[in-house]
Amino acid sequence: MSSYATTTVEELKKRLDAGENIHLIDVREDEEVAQGIIPGAVHLPLGQVPQRLDEIPKEEEVIFICRSGYRSDQACQYLASLGYKGATNLIGGMLAWTKLP
């Protein structure tokens, strides 16, 4: 069982549409982000996460995004192992997000 939360693109879109202020971190590479990013997301490539921990809230929910959900899953596992309470993986990543109606 994972020690962090997950959410779906449908749930995230509903929360964003409702005006909720959510910490979003996109862990994809520069060339992937250049093709589109969820509005309000901060770009923080997965490889830079260990050096930039001070930029990630430790006690608040932070939803991690990547292309398919695999790299964001890795980020969540890593942060959960360090005691981050709100690391949340966006299931399906940008592939699922771009299929939303």
N, CA, C and O atoms as a Tinker XYZ file with bonds, in Angstrom:
   404  protein
     1  N      0.843000   -1.190000    0.000000    73     2
     2  CA     0.000000    0.000000    0.000000    64     1     3
     3  C      0.886000    1.251000    0.000000    63     2     4     5
     4  O      1.909000    1.305000    0.683000    81     3
     5  N      0.480000    2.233000   -0.765000    73     3     6
     6  CA     1.273000    3.459000   -0.858000    64     5     7
     7  C      1.053000    4.316000    0.381000    63     6     8     9
     8  O      0.005000    4.266000    1.024000    81     7
     9  N      2.081000    5.103000    0.691000    73     7    10
    10  CA     1.994000    5.965000    1.874000    64     9    11
    11  C      1.695000    7.409000    1.470000    63    10    12    13
    12  O      2.034000    8.349000    2.189000    81    11
    13  N      1.066000    7.567000    0.327000    73    11    14
    14  CA     0.687000    8.904000   -0.140000    64    13    15
    15  C     -0.641000    8.786000   -0.877000    63    14    16    17
    16  O     -1.103000    7.690000   -1.194000    81    15
    17  N     -1.234000    9.933000   -1.136000    73    15    18
    18  CA    -2.561000    9.967000   -1.752000    64    17    19
    19  C     -2.466000    9.973000   -3.281000    63    18    20    21
    20  O     -1.409000   10.232000   -3.857000    81    19
    21  N     -3.589000    9.683000   -3.908000    73    19    22
    22  CA    -3.711000    9.815000   -5.363000    64    21    23
    23  C     -4.991000   10.587000   -5.657000    63    22    24    25
    24  O     -5.898000   10.654000   -4.827000    81    23
    25  N     -5.048000   11.164000   -6.845000    73    23    26
    26  CA    -6.265000   11.834000   -7.286000    64    25    27
    27  C     -6.399000   11.617000   -8.785000    63    26    28    29
    28  O     -5.431000   11.282000   -9.468000    81    27
    29  N     -7.601000   11.812000   -9.280000    73    27    30
    30  CA    -7.857000   11.641000  -10.711000    64    29    31
    31  C     -7.885000   13.004000  -11.399000    63    30    32    33
    32  O     -8.040000   14.036000  -10.747000    81    31
    33  N     -7.735000   12.994000  -12.715000    73    31    34
    34  CA    -7.787000   14.255000  -13.458000    64    33    35
    35  C     -9.178000   14.877000  -13.346000    63    34    36    37
    36  O     -9.308000   16.100000  -13.315000    81    35
    37  N    -10.207000   14.053000  -13.285000    73    35    38
    38  CA   -11.571000   14.580000  -13.159000    64    37    39
    39  C    -11.746000   15.327000  -11.838000    63    38    40    41
    40  O    -12.325000   16.413000  -11.800000    81    39
    41  N    -11.239000   14.732000  -10.757000    73    39    42
    42  CA   -11.347000   15.369000   -9.437000    64    41    43
    43  C    -10.534000   16.657000   -9.406000    63    42    44    45
    44  O    -10.997000   17.666000   -8.873000    81    43
    45  N     -9.324000   16.635000   -9.971000    73    43    46
    46  CA    -8.500000   17.838000   -9.994000    64    45    47
    47  C     -9.178000   18.944000  -10.784000    63    46    48    49
    48  O     -9.216000   20.091000  -10.339000    81    47
    49  N     -9.711000   18.613000  -11.944000    73    47    50
    50  CA   -10.376000   19.627000  -12.769000    64    49    51
    51  C    -11.563000   20.229000  -12.021000    63    50    52    53
    52  O    -11.773000   21.441000  -12.062000    81    51
    53  N    -12.334000   19.392000  -11.342000    73    51    54
    54  CA   -13.484000   19.866000  -10.568000    64    53    55
    55  C    -13.026000   20.844000   -9.484000    63    54    56    57
    56  O    -13.657000   21.882000   -9.281000    81    55
    57  N    -11.952000   20.526000   -8.800000    73    55    58
    58  CA   -11.439000   21.388000   -7.738000    64    57    59
    59  C    -10.899000   22.706000   -8.305000    63    58    60    61
    60  O    -11.139000   23.773000   -7.739000    81    59
    61  N    -10.174000   22.629000   -9.419000    73    59    62
    62  CA    -9.649000   23.847000  -10.043000    64    61    63
    63  C    -10.777000   24.723000  -10.566000    63    62    64    65
    64  O    -10.741000   25.943000  -10.410000    81    63
    65  N    -11.788000   24.102000  -11.192000    73    63    66
    66  CA   -12.941000   24.854000  -11.708000    64    65    67
    67  C    -13.700000   25.548000  -10.579000    63    66    68    69
    68  O    -14.315000   26.593000  -10.785000    81    67
    69  N    -13.649000   24.952000   -9.376000    73    67    70
    70  CA   -14.325000   25.541000   -8.215000    64    69    71
    71  C    -13.498000   26.670000   -7.600000    63    70    72    73
    72  O    -13.927000   27.310000   -6.640000    81    71
    73  N    -12.307000   26.911000   -8.161000    73    71    74
    74  CA   -11.482000   28.000000   -7.687000    64    73    75
    75  C    -10.567000   27.647000   -6.531000    63    74    76    77
    76  O     -9.977000   28.527000   -5.903000    81    75
    77  N    -10.449000   26.367000   -6.253000    73    75    78
    78  CA    -9.588000   25.941000   -5.153000    64    77    79
    79  C     -8.121000   26.247000   -5.482000    63    78    80    81
    80  O     -7.675000   26.048000   -6.612000    81    79
    81  N     -7.391000   26.725000   -4.497000    73    79    82
    82  CA    -5.973000   27.021000   -4.672000    64    81    83
    83  C     -5.187000   25.771000   -4.286000    63    82    84    85
    84  O     -5.109000   25.423000   -3.108000    81    83
    85  N     -4.608000   25.099000   -5.275000    73    83    86
    86  CA    -3.946000   23.816000   -5.059000    64    85    87
    87  C     -2.492000   23.929000   -5.493000    63    86    88    89
    88  O     -2.190000   24.495000   -6.544000    81    87
    89  N     -1.595000   23.386000   -4.678000    73    87    90
    90  CA    -0.182000   23.309000   -5.073000    64    89    91
    91  C     -0.046000   22.214000   -6.125000    63    90    92    93
    92  O     -0.349000   21.051000   -5.861000    81    91
    93  N      0.409000   22.590000   -7.314000    73    91    94
    94  CA     0.638000   21.635000   -8.395000    64    93    95
    95  C      2.106000   21.707000   -8.796000    63    94    96    97
    96  O      2.638000   22.796000   -9.009000    81    95
    97  N      2.763000   20.552000   -8.902000    73    95    98
    98  CA     4.145000   20.508000   -9.356000    64    97    99
    99  C      4.241000   19.517000  -10.505000    63    98   100   101
   100  O      3.895000   18.344000  -10.366000    81    99
   101  N      4.720000   20.015000  -11.649000    73    99   102
   102  CA     4.894000   19.197000  -12.852000    64   101   103
   103  C      6.349000   18.748000  -12.905000    63   102   104   105
   104  O      7.252000   19.579000  -13.008000    81   103
   105  N      6.581000   17.438000  -12.834000    73   103   106
   106  CA     7.944000   16.906000  -12.769000    64   105   107
   107  C      8.481000   16.453000  -14.129000    63   106   108   109
   108  O      9.495000   15.757000  -14.196000    81   107
   109  N      7.806000   16.847000  -15.209000    73   107   110
   110  CA     8.285000   16.473000  -16.544000    64   109   111
   111  C      9.507000   17.309000  -16.944000    63   110   112   113
   112  O      9.863000   18.281000  -16.278000    81   111
   113  N     10.125000   16.909000  -18.032000    73   111   114
   114  CA    11.284000   17.635000  -18.562000    64   113   115
   115  C     10.829000   18.869000  -19.332000    63   114   116   117
   116  O      9.658000   18.992000  -19.692000    81   115
   117  N     11.770000   19.786000  -19.581000    73   115   118
   118  CA    11.471000   21.060000  -20.233000    64   117   119
   119  C     10.712000   20.894000  -21.551000    63   118   120   121
   120  O      9.721000   21.584000  -21.789000    81   119
   121  N     11.174000   19.983000  -22.401000    73   119   122
   122  CA    10.542000   19.830000  -23.721000    64   121   123
   123  C      9.109000   19.305000  -23.612000    63   122   124   125
   124  O      8.277000   19.595000  -24.472000    81   123
   125  N      8.818000   18.540000  -22.568000    73   123   126
   126  CA     7.450000   18.064000  -22.364000    64   125   127
   127  C      6.542000   19.195000  -21.891000    63   126   128   129
   128  O      5.414000   19.335000  -22.363000    81   127
   129  N      7.041000   20.000000  -20.957000    73   127   130
   130  CA     6.267000   21.113000  -20.420000    64   129   131
   131  C      5.987000   22.143000  -21.513000    63   130   132   133
   132  O      4.952000   22.809000  -21.492000    81   131
   133  N      6.913000   22.272000  -22.468000    73   131   134
   134  CA     6.728000   23.219000  -23.574000    64   133   135
   135  C      5.484000   22.863000  -24.403000    63   134   136   137
   136  O      4.940000   23.723000  -25.096000    81   135
   137  N      5.041000   21.624000  -24.336000    73   135   138
   138  CA     3.851000   21.185000  -25.077000    64   137   139
   139  C      2.561000   21.454000  -24.319000    63   138   140   141
   140  O      1.472000   21.225000  -24.846000    81   139
   141  N      2.673000   21.934000  -23.095000    73   139   142
   142  CA     1.476000   22.261000  -22.320000    64   141   143
   143  C      1.642000   21.894000  -20.861000    63   142   144   145
   144  O      2.315000   20.922000  -20.516000    81   143
   145  N      1.013000   22.694000  -20.010000    73   143   146
   146  CA     1.084000   22.478000  -18.561000    64   145   147
   147  C     -0.270000   22.872000  -17.971000    63   146   148   149
   148  O     -0.948000   23.754000  -18.498000    81   147
   149  N     -0.656000   22.226000  -16.893000    73   147   150
   150  CA    -1.904000   22.587000  -16.220000    64   149   151
   151  C     -1.732000   23.991000  -15.635000    63   150   152   153
   152  O     -0.759000   24.244000  -14.926000    81   151
   153  N     -2.667000   24.907000  -15.922000    73   151   154
   154  CA    -2.535000   26.276000  -15.413000    64   153   155
   155  C     -2.321000   26.302000  -13.902000    63   154   156   157
   156  O     -3.041000   25.650000  -13.144000    81   155
   157  N     -1.324000   27.063000  -13.486000    73   155   158
   158  CA    -1.011000   27.191000  -12.069000    64   157   159
   159  C      0.058000   26.228000  -11.576000    63   158   160   161
   160  O      0.549000   26.368000  -10.456000    81   159
   161  N      0.423000   25.253000  -12.399000    73   159   162
   162  CA     1.437000   24.283000  -11.984000    64   161   163
   163  C      2.832000   24.905000  -12.045000    63   162   164   165
   164  O      3.121000   25.737000  -12.905000    81   163
   165  N      3.676000   24.488000  -11.127000    73   163   166
   166  CA     5.081000   24.891000  -11.091000    64   165   167
   167  C      5.886000   23.778000  -11.740000    63   166   168   169
   168  O      5.673000   22.599000  -11.454000    81   167
   169  N      6.813000   24.155000  -12.615000    73   167   170
   170  CA     7.659000   23.159000  -13.270000    64   169   171
   171  C      8.879000   22.880000  -12.404000    63   170   172   173
   172  O      9.662000   23.783000  -12.111000    81   171
   173  N      9.035000   21.626000  -11.996000    73   171   174
   174  CA    10.168000   21.188000  -11.189000    64   173   175
   175  C     10.545000   19.781000  -11.666000    63   174   176   177
   176  O      9.990000   18.795000  -11.182000    81   175
   177  N     11.494000   19.683000  -12.621000    73   175   178
   178  CA    11.851000   18.370000  -13.166000    64   177   179
   179  C     12.206000   17.367000  -12.064000    63   178   180   181
   180  O     12.832000   17.717000  -11.064000    81   179
   181  N     11.796000   16.125000  -12.268000    73   179   182
   182  CA    11.977000   15.074000  -11.263000    64   181   183
   183  C     13.418000   15.006000  -10.760000    63   182   184   185
   184  O     13.643000   14.853000   -9.559000    81   183
   185  N     14.383000   15.117000  -11.651000    73   183   186
   186  CA    15.783000   15.019000  -11.260000    64   185   187
   187  C     16.250000   16.128000  -10.333000    63   186   188   189
   188  O     17.280000   15.995000   -9.673000    81   187
   189  N     15.492000   17.233000  -10.278000    73   187   190
   190  CA    15.867000   18.359000   -9.423000    64   189   191
   191  C     15.167000   18.340000   -8.062000    63   190   192   193
   192  O     15.489000   19.147000   -7.190000    81   191
   193  N     14.219000   17.432000   -7.878000    73   191   194
   194  CA    13.448000   17.403000   -6.630000    64   193   195
   195  C     14.350000   17.311000   -5.394000    63   194   196   197
   196  O     14.148000   18.081000   -4.455000    81   195
   197  N     15.343000   16.397000   -5.349000    73   195   198
   198  CA    16.165000   16.305000   -4.130000    64   197   199
   199  C     16.905000   17.606000   -3.788000    63   198   200   201
   200  O     17.115000   17.896000   -2.611000    81   199
   201  N     17.297000   18.384000   -4.785000    73   199   202
   202  CA    18.016000   19.626000   -4.529000    64   201   203
   203  C     17.093000   20.794000   -4.211000    63   202   204   205
   204  O     17.551000   21.835000   -3.741000    81   203
   205  N     15.793000   20.630000   -4.462000    73   203   206
   206  CA    14.860000   21.755000   -4.310000    64   205   207
   207  C     13.734000   21.456000   -3.320000    63   206   208   209
   208  O     12.624000   21.971000   -3.453000    81   207
   209  N     14.034000   20.624000   -2.336000    73   207   210
   210  CA    13.025000   20.242000   -1.348000    64   209   211
   211  C     12.435000   21.442000   -0.624000    63   210   212   213
   212  O     11.274000   21.413000   -0.217000    81   211
   213  N     13.234000   22.506000   -0.460000    73   211   214
   214  CA    12.751000   23.690000    0.250000    64   213   215
   215  C     11.633000   24.402000   -0.498000    63   214   216   217
   216  O     10.960000   25.259000    0.076000    81   215
   217  N     11.420000   24.066000   -1.767000    73   215   218
   218  CA    10.352000   24.679000   -2.562000    64   217   219
   219  C      9.045000   23.883000   -2.491000    63   218   220   221
   220  O      8.031000   24.302000   -3.049000    81   219
   221  N      9.071000   22.742000   -1.807000    73   219   222
   222  CA     7.903000   21.858000   -1.748000    64   221   223
   223  C      7.330000   21.892000   -0.334000    63   222   224   225
   224  O      8.019000   21.533000    0.621000    81   223
   225  N      6.061000   22.326000   -0.191000    73   223   226
   226  CA     5.454000   22.348000    1.146000    64   225   227
   227  C      5.447000   20.953000    1.770000    63   226   228   229
   228  O      5.055000   19.976000    1.130000    81   227
   229  N      5.882000   20.875000    3.020000    73   227   230
   230  CA     6.014000   19.568000    3.677000    64   229   231
   231  C      4.720000   19.094000    4.336000    63   230   232   233
   232  O      4.493000   17.890000    4.460000    81   231
   233  N      3.880000   20.023000    4.755000    73   231   234
   234  CA     2.673000   19.649000    5.510000    64   233   235
   235  C      1.387000   19.809000    4.700000    63   234   236   237
   236  O      0.327000   19.370000    5.146000    81   235
   237  N      1.458000   20.427000    3.522000    73   235   238
   238  CA     0.251000   20.705000    2.736000    64   237   239
   239  C      0.144000   19.741000    1.556000    63   238   240   241
   240  O      1.130000   19.134000    1.137000    81   239
   241  N     -1.071000   19.615000    1.033000    73   239   242
   242  CA    -1.267000   18.802000   -0.167000    64   241   243
   243  C     -0.518000   19.427000   -1.348000    63   242   244   245
   244  O     -0.619000   20.627000   -1.605000    81   243
   245  N      0.231000   18.588000   -2.052000    73   243   246
   246  CA     0.899000   18.989000   -3.282000    64   245   247
   247  C      0.638000   17.886000   -4.297000    63   246   248   249
   248  O      0.997000   16.730000   -4.077000    81   247
   249  N      0.010000   18.252000   -5.410000    73   247   250
   250  CA    -0.296000   17.259000   -6.444000    64   249   251
   251  C      0.829000   17.266000   -7.467000    63   250   252   253
   252  O      1.165000   18.305000   -8.037000    81   251
   253  N      1.405000   16.090000   -7.691000    73   251   254
   254  CA     2.508000   15.923000   -8.639000    64   253   255
   255  C      1.979000   15.375000   -9.958000    63   254   256   257
   256  O      1.142000   14.474000   -9.996000    81   255
   257  N      2.503000   15.957000  -11.045000    73   255   258
   258  CA     2.020000   15.673000  -12.395000    64   257   259
   259  C      3.201000   15.274000  -13.271000    63   258   260   261
   260  O      4.285000   15.846000  -13.159000    81   259
   261  N      2.990000   14.291000  -14.144000    73   259   262
   262  CA     3.968000   13.978000  -15.186000    64   261   263
   263  C      3.193000   13.563000  -16.430000    63   262   264   265
   264  O      2.007000   13.869000  -16.551000    81   263
   265  N      3.844000   12.877000  -17.345000    73   263   266
   266  CA     3.175000   12.496000  -18.585000    64   265   267
   267  C      2.099000   11.442000  -18.336000    63   266   268   269
   268  O      0.963000   11.587000  -18.786000    81   267
   269  N      2.467000   10.369000  -17.607000    73   267   270
   270  CA     1.545000    9.241000  -17.457000    64   269   271
   271  C      1.209000    8.892000  -16.011000    63   270   272   273
   272  O      0.304000    8.097000  -15.759000    81   271
   273  N      1.931000    9.480000  -15.066000    73   271   274
   274  CA     1.716000    9.160000  -13.660000    64   273   275
   275  C      2.852000    8.369000  -13.043000    63   274   276   277
   276  O      2.854000    8.155000  -11.830000    81   275
   277  N      3.821000    7.924000  -13.837000    73   275   278
   278  CA     4.914000    7.111000  -13.319000    64   277   279
   279  C      5.958000    7.956000  -12.582000    63   278   280   281
   280  O      6.321000    7.641000  -11.448000    81   279
   281  N      6.434000    9.011000  -13.212000    73   279   282
   282  CA     7.445000    9.856000  -12.557000    64   281   283
   283  C      6.863000   10.602000  -11.360000    63   282   284   285
   284  O      7.542000   10.789000  -10.350000    81   283
   285  N      5.610000   11.027000  -11.474000    73   283   286
   286  CA     4.986000   11.693000  -10.321000    64   285   287
   287  C      4.810000   10.692000   -9.175000    63   286   288   289
   288  O      4.883000   11.075000   -8.007000    81   287
   289  N      4.582000    9.426000   -9.495000    73   287   290
   290  CA     4.519000    8.375000   -8.488000    64   289   291
   291  C      5.876000    8.247000   -7.791000    63   290   292   293
   292  O      5.937000    8.112000   -6.568000    81   291
   293  N      6.960000    8.290000   -8.568000    73   291   294
   294  CA     8.309000    8.220000   -7.990000    64   293   295
   295  C      8.550000    9.410000   -7.056000    63   294   296   297
   296  O      9.098000    9.249000   -5.965000    81   295
   297  N      8.140000   10.598000   -7.490000    73   295   298
   298  CA     8.302000   11.795000   -6.655000    64   297   299
   299  C      7.548000   11.633000   -5.345000    63   298   300   301
   300  O      8.075000   11.955000   -4.281000    81   299
   301  N      6.315000   11.134000   -5.415000    73   299   302
   302  CA     5.502000   10.958000   -4.207000    64   301   303
   303  C      6.127000    9.930000   -3.269000    63   302   304   305
   304  O      6.164000   10.137000   -2.056000    81   303
   305  N      6.621000    8.817000   -3.830000    73   303   306
   306  CA     7.266000    7.801000   -2.990000    64   305   307
   307  C      8.471000    8.396000   -2.269000    63   306   308   309
   308  O      8.656000    8.183000   -1.071000    81   307
   309  N      9.285000    9.139000   -3.005000    73   307   310
   310  CA    10.485000    9.744000   -2.436000    64   309   311
   311  C     10.127000   10.729000   -1.318000    63   310   312   313
   312  O     10.693000   10.677000   -0.226000    81   311
   313  N      9.182000   11.624000   -1.607000    73   311   314
   314  CA     8.809000   12.643000   -0.619000    64   313   315
   315  C      8.138000   12.020000    0.602000    63   314   316   317
   316  O      8.383000   12.450000    1.729000    81   315
   317  N      7.297000   11.013000    0.387000    73   315   318
   318  CA     6.655000   10.334000    1.514000    64   317   319
   319  C      7.709000    9.693000    2.405000    63   318   320   321
   320  O      7.564000    9.680000    3.627000    81   319
   321  N      8.774000    9.159000    1.800000    73   319   322
   322  CA     9.840000    8.534000    2.587000    64   321   323
   323  C     10.592000    9.567000    3.434000    63   322   324   325
   324  O     11.217000    9.216000    4.434000    81   323
   325  N     10.527000   10.836000    3.030000    73   323   326
   326  CA    11.171000   11.922000    3.772000    64   325   327
   327  C     10.224000   12.586000    4.775000    63   326   328   329
   328  O     10.608000   13.530000    5.465000    81   327
   329  N      8.985000   12.088000    4.852000    73   327   330
   330  CA     8.040000   12.619000    5.818000    64   329   331
   331  C      7.112000   13.698000    5.293000    63   330   332   333
   332  O      6.418000   14.349000    6.075000    81   331
   333  N      7.087000   13.899000    3.980000    73   331   334
   334  CA     6.146000   14.875000    3.406000    64   333   335
   335  C      4.742000   14.300000    3.515000    63   334   336   337
   336  O      4.485000   13.174000    3.089000    81   335
   337  N      3.833000   15.088000    4.093000    73   335   338
   338  CA     2.493000   14.590000    4.419000    64   337   339
   339  C      1.495000   14.644000    3.265000    63   338   340   341
   340  O      0.600000   13.804000    3.181000    81   339
   341  N      1.643000   15.635000    2.367000    73   339   342
   342  CA     0.591000   15.860000    1.381000    64   341   343
   343  C      0.915000   15.483000   -0.042000    63   342   344   345
   344  O      0.188000   15.870000   -0.957000    81   343
   345  N      1.994000   14.733000   -0.263000    73   343   346
   346  CA     2.350000   14.335000   -1.630000    64   345   347
   347  C      1.213000   13.513000   -2.236000    63   346   348   349
   348  O      0.790000   12.506000   -1.669000    81   347
   349  N      0.726000   13.955000   -3.390000    73   347   350
   350  CA    -0.419000   13.326000   -4.046000    64   349   351
   351  C     -0.090000   13.118000   -5.520000    63   350   352   353
   352  O      0.354000   14.044000   -6.198000    81   351
   353  N     -0.308000   11.913000   -6.008000    73   351   354
   354  CA    -0.012000   11.581000   -7.404000    64   353   355
   355  C     -1.256000   11.763000   -8.271000    63   354   356   357
   356  O     -2.339000   11.284000   -7.933000    81   355
   357  N     -1.082000   12.469000   -9.403000    73   355   358
   358  CA    -2.172000   12.603000  -10.374000    64   357   359
   359  C     -2.157000   11.372000  -11.266000    63   358   360   361
   360  O     -1.257000   11.207000  -12.090000    81   359
   361  N     -3.145000   10.516000  -11.103000    73   359   362
   362  CA    -3.225000    9.266000  -11.854000    64   361   363
   363  C     -3.436000    9.561000  -13.336000    63   362   364   365
   364  O     -4.330000   10.322000  -13.706000    81   363
   365  N     -2.604000    8.953000  -14.177000    73   363   366
   366  CA    -2.746000    9.117000  -15.619000    64   365   367
   367  C     -2.039000   10.329000  -16.176000    63   366   368   369
   368  O     -1.859000   10.433000  -17.389000    81   367
   369  N     -1.628000   11.260000  -15.310000    73   367   370
   370  CA    -0.856000   12.423000  -15.726000    64   369   371
   371  C     -1.467000   13.239000  -16.852000    63   370   372   373
   372  O     -2.686000   13.305000  -17.005000    81   371
   373  N     -0.588000   13.861000  -17.638000    73   371   374
   374  CA    -1.034000   14.731000  -18.707000    64   373   375
   375  C     -1.746000   13.971000  -19.828000    63   374   376   377
   376  O     -2.583000   14.542000  -20.527000    81   375
   377  N     -1.419000   12.688000  -20.003000    73   375   378
   378  CA    -2.134000   11.901000  -21.012000    64   377   379
   379  C     -3.624000   11.870000  -20.693000    63   378   380   381
   380  O     -4.460000   12.028000  -21.583000    81   379
   381  N     -3.955000   11.664000  -19.410000    73   379   382
   382  CA    -5.355000   11.660000  -18.992000    64   381   383
   383  C     -5.939000   13.074000  -19.006000    63   382   384   385
   384  O     -7.092000   13.260000  -19.396000    81   383
   385  N     -5.153000   14.073000  -18.583000    73   383   386
   386  CA    -5.638000   15.449000  -18.519000    64   385   387
   387  C     -6.062000   15.939000  -19.907000    63   386   388   389
   388  O     -7.101000   16.584000  -20.046000    81   387
   389  N     -5.266000   15.637000  -20.928000    73   387   390
   390  CA    -5.576000   16.134000  -22.275000    64   389   391
   391  C     -6.797000   15.444000  -22.887000    63   390   392   393
   392  O     -7.314000   15.902000  -23.905000    81   391
   393  N     -7.261000   14.358000  -22.284000    73   391   394
   394  CA    -8.455000   13.670000  -22.784000    64   393   395
   395  C     -9.738000   14.148000  -22.114000    63   394   396   397
   396  O    -10.831000   13.705000  -22.466000    81   395
   397  N     -9.598000   15.062000  -21.139000    73   395   398
   398  CA   -10.809000   15.577000  -20.475000    64   397   399
   399  C    -11.663000   16.345000  -21.478000    63   398   400   401
   400  O    -11.141000   17.011000  -22.373000    81   399
   401  N    -12.977000   16.245000  -21.320000    73   399   402
   402  CA   -13.849000   16.990000  -22.249000    64   401   403
   403  C    -13.738000   18.492000  -22.052000    63   402   404
   404  O    -14.402000   19.257000  -22.751000    81   403
